[in-house]
Amino acid sequence: MAGLAFAKKRNLRVYVLGGGSNVIFTGNLDGLVILVELKGISFQADTVQAAAGENWHALVQKTLDQGLFGLENLALIPGSVGAAPIQNIGAYGLELRERFARLTAVHRSTLETRCFLSEDCEFDYRYSVFKGPEAENWVITDLTLTLSHLDKPVLSHEGLQHLLECQKVEPNARSVASAVIQMRRQKLPEPEQIGNVGSFFKNPVLSVTVAKHLKTAFPAMPFFALDARVKLPAAWLIDQAGLSGRAVGDIQVSKQHALVLINKGGGRAEDLLQLLAEIVSVVRSKYGIDLELEPVFYP
Ligand SMILES: Cc1cc2nc3c(=O)[nH]c(=O)nc-3n(C[C@H](O)[C@H](O)[C@H](O)COP(=O)(O)OP(=O)(O)OC[C@H]3O[C@@H](n4cnc5c(N)ncnc54)[C@H](O)[C@@H]3O)c2cc1C
């Protein structure tokens, strides 16, 4: 709150940072950077309330330790609790919105505190109002989730189901969390070792009609149901366009997972922007699909 008041008084632009796992810095920042380090977790009946500065994965583990289930599919997603609603984090068949109860946020210029319910957040695939029209307006201070004492894991993700079957383990919250952690470790480079922000593009979401046209032109194109629409893996588009492993300077499309761009050490913002422009342009000309960026760019 003091930081926001300071910025308001001096008319400074505010940049909010949680874990920094989904932000690309392309230049120096002119303004005040506020690192959200609010701490505290409390449990009441089947709900958990966590302050924005708590680590997301640590929260998932704490809920499991408390015998509260429902977050296991979202294990090991990097970053803070406060950032989780921003893009409605999701993985392995589950999105945050399915466990969301409410959040508290402070307005960056009026300093008003407000409670947001699910309908106020306009959650969608990798989207909320905090990534849209309200992107520059609020600082999330805490998040409340509704979980369950019943251990009934979500097993809709094919790869997850398959791994549990192969391991011959009973599907429960803990085995799902372990399987998710194992799959993530195999597929995604650790940002501490190899710089990356996870998925660089959102998976395109299309109407069923558009998907049918594409399927006729590209019979091998995979689709997944998403509400009344379909989701198309952006990694498949990039890979099939021959861009896996493509590099500009030290920035490279990961050979393990085409949705991830890695920094091999000396990558510069210019290299990244050039590679991004190439990927977007190649995918557009081959499939007529505009890829949308997932991370946030500062400034
Ligand atoms: C290896 C890897 C794997 C990933 N896998 C997934 C995945 O499976 N699913 C998924 O959805 N995401 C994934 N991500 C993306 C990332 O983990 C999430 O977006 C995460 O929520 C970002 O948290 P953060 O605290 O690091 O946010 P930051 O990177 O610090 O910030 C991201 C955005 O949120 C804003 N923000 C942060 N905290 C607050 C706050 N308290 N109030 C208001 N605004 C705030 C920032 O201003 C910025 O705009 C992955 C990232 C990496 C590096």
The ligand as an SDF file (V2000), in Angstrom:
LIG
                    3D

 53 58  0  0  0  0  0  0  0  0999 V2000
    8.6620  -23.5250  -16.6450 C   0  0  0  0  0  0  0  0  0  0  0  0
    7.3380  -22.8030  -16.5990 C   0  0  0  0  0  0  0  0  0  0  0  0
    6.1730  -23.5470  -16.6710 C   0  0  0  0  0  0  0  0  0  0  0  0
    4.9280  -22.9090  -16.6290 C   0  0  0  0  0  0  0  0  0  0  0  0
    3.7990  -23.6770  -16.6900 N   0  0  0  0  0  0  0  0  0  0  0  0
    2.5830  -23.0840  -16.6450 C   0  0  0  0  0  0  0  0  0  0  0  0
    1.3930  -23.8760  -16.7020 C   0  0  0  0  0  0  0  0  0  0  0  0
    1.4330  -25.0910  -16.7660 O   0  0  0  0  0  0  0  0  0  0  0  0
    0.2080  -23.2340  -16.6690 N   0  0  0  0  0  0  0  0  0  0  0  0
    0.1170  -21.8830  -16.5710 C   0  0  0  0  0  0  0  0  0  0  0  0
   -1.0020  -21.3640  -16.5470 O   0  0  0  0  0  0  0  0  0  0  0  0
    1.2250  -21.1160  -16.4970 N   0  0  0  0  0  0  0  0  0  0  0  0
    2.4450  -21.6740  -16.5330 C   0  0  0  0  0  0  0  0  0  0  0  0
    3.5780  -20.9130  -16.4720 N   0  0  0  0  0  0  0  0  0  0  0  0
    3.4560  -19.4560  -16.3620 C   0  0  0  0  0  0  0  0  0  0  0  0
    3.6000  -18.9180  -14.9130 C   0  0  0  0  0  0  0  0  0  0  0  0
    4.0020  -19.9210  -14.0520 O   0  0  0  0  0  0  0  0  0  0  0  0
    2.2720  -18.3460  -14.4200 C   0  0  0  0  0  0  0  0  0  0  0  0
    1.8240  -17.3320  -15.2800 O   0  0  0  0  0  0  0  0  0  0  0  0
    2.4090  -17.7930  -13.0010 C   0  0  0  0  0  0  0  0  0  0  0  0
    1.1300  -17.5330  -12.4850 O   0  0  0  0  0  0  0  0  0  0  0  0
    3.2630  -16.5390  -12.9530 C   0  0  0  0  0  0  0  0  0  0  0  0
    3.5140  -16.2330  -11.5840 O   0  0  0  0  0  0  0  0  0  0  0  0
    4.5810  -15.1720  -11.1490 P   0  0  0  0  0  0  0  0  0  0  0  0
    4.3630  -14.9060   -9.7050 O   0  0  0  0  0  0  0  0  0  0  0  0
    5.9340  -15.5960  -11.5450 O   0  0  0  0  0  0  0  0  0  0  0  0
    4.0970  -13.9020  -11.9870 O   0  0  0  0  0  0  0  0  0  0  0  0
    5.0130  -12.7780  -12.6350 P   0  0  0  0  0  0  0  0  0  0  0  0
    5.7620  -13.3760  -13.7780 O   0  0  0  0  0  0  0  0  0  0  0  0
    5.7820  -12.0620  -11.6040 O   0  0  0  0  0  0  0  0  0  0  0  0
    3.8800  -11.8030  -13.1970 O   0  0  0  0  0  0  0  0  0  0  0  0
    3.0290  -12.2200  -14.2520 C   0  0  0  0  0  0  0  0  0  0  0  0
    1.9670  -11.1240  -14.4320 C   0  0  0  0  0  0  0  0  0  0  0  0
    1.1380  -11.0850  -13.2840 O   0  0  0  0  0  0  0  0  0  0  0  0
    1.1770   -9.7930  -12.6710 C   0  0  0  0  0  0  0  0  0  0  0  0
    1.1660   -9.9990  -11.2250 N   0  0  0  0  0  0  0  0  0  0  0  0
    1.9660  -10.8030  -10.4790 C   0  0  0  0  0  0  0  0  0  0  0  0
    1.5920  -10.7680   -9.1930 N   0  0  0  0  0  0  0  0  0  0  0  0
    0.5360   -9.9010   -9.1140 C   0  0  0  0  0  0  0  0  0  0  0  0
   -0.2840   -9.4410   -8.0440 C   0  0  0  0  0  0  0  0  0  0  0  0
   -0.1170   -9.8560   -6.7950 N   0  0  0  0  0  0  0  0  0  0  0  0
   -1.2710   -8.5360   -8.3470 N   0  0  0  0  0  0  0  0  0  0  0  0
   -1.4590   -8.1050   -9.6240 C   0  0  0  0  0  0  0  0  0  0  0  0
   -0.7100   -8.5060  -10.6640 N   0  0  0  0  0  0  0  0  0  0  0  0
    0.2650   -9.4110  -10.4100 C   0  0  0  0  0  0  0  0  0  0  0  0
    2.4620   -9.1530  -13.1520 C   0  0  0  0  0  0  0  0  0  0  0  0
    2.3370   -7.7360  -13.1380 O   0  0  0  0  0  0  0  0  0  0  0  0
    2.5570   -9.7100  -14.5640 C   0  0  0  0  0  0  0  0  0  0  0  0
    1.7090   -8.9700  -15.4100 O   0  0  0  0  0  0  0  0  0  0  0  0
    4.8440  -21.5070  -16.5050 C   0  0  0  0  0  0  0  0  0  0  0  0
    6.0370  -20.7530  -16.4080 C   0  0  0  0  0  0  0  0  0  0  0  0
    7.2610  -21.3980  -16.4700 C   0  0  0  0  0  0  0  0  0  0  0  0
    8.5100  -20.5860  -16.3510 C   0  0  0  0  0  0  0  0  0  0  0  0
  1  2  1  0
  2  3  1  0
  2 52  2  0
  3  4  2  0
  4  5  1  0
  4 50  1  0
  5  6  2  0
  6  7  1  0
  6 13  1  0
  7  8  2  0
  7  9  1  0
  9 10  1  0
 10 11  2  0
 10 12  1  0
 12 13  2  0
 13 14  1  0
 14 15  1  0
 14 50  1  0
 15 16  1  0
 16 17  1  0
 16 18  1  0
 18 19  1  0
 18 20  1  0
 20 21  1  0
 20 22  1  0
 22 23  1  0
 23 24  1  0
 24 25  2  0
 24 26  1  0
 24 27  1  0
 27 28  1  0
 28 29  2  0
 28 30  1  0
 28 31  1  0
 31 32  1  0
 32 33  1  0
 33 34  1  0
 33 48  1  0
 34 35  1  0
 35 36  1  0
 35 46  1  0
 36 37  1  0
 36 45  1  0
 37 38  2  0
 38 39  1  0
 39 40  1  0
 39 45  2  0
 40 41  1  0
 40 42  2  0
 42 43  1  0
 43 44  2  0
 44 45  1  0
 46 47  1  0
 46 48  1  0
 48 49  1  0
 50 51  2  0
 51 52  1  0
 52 53  1  0
M  END
$$$$
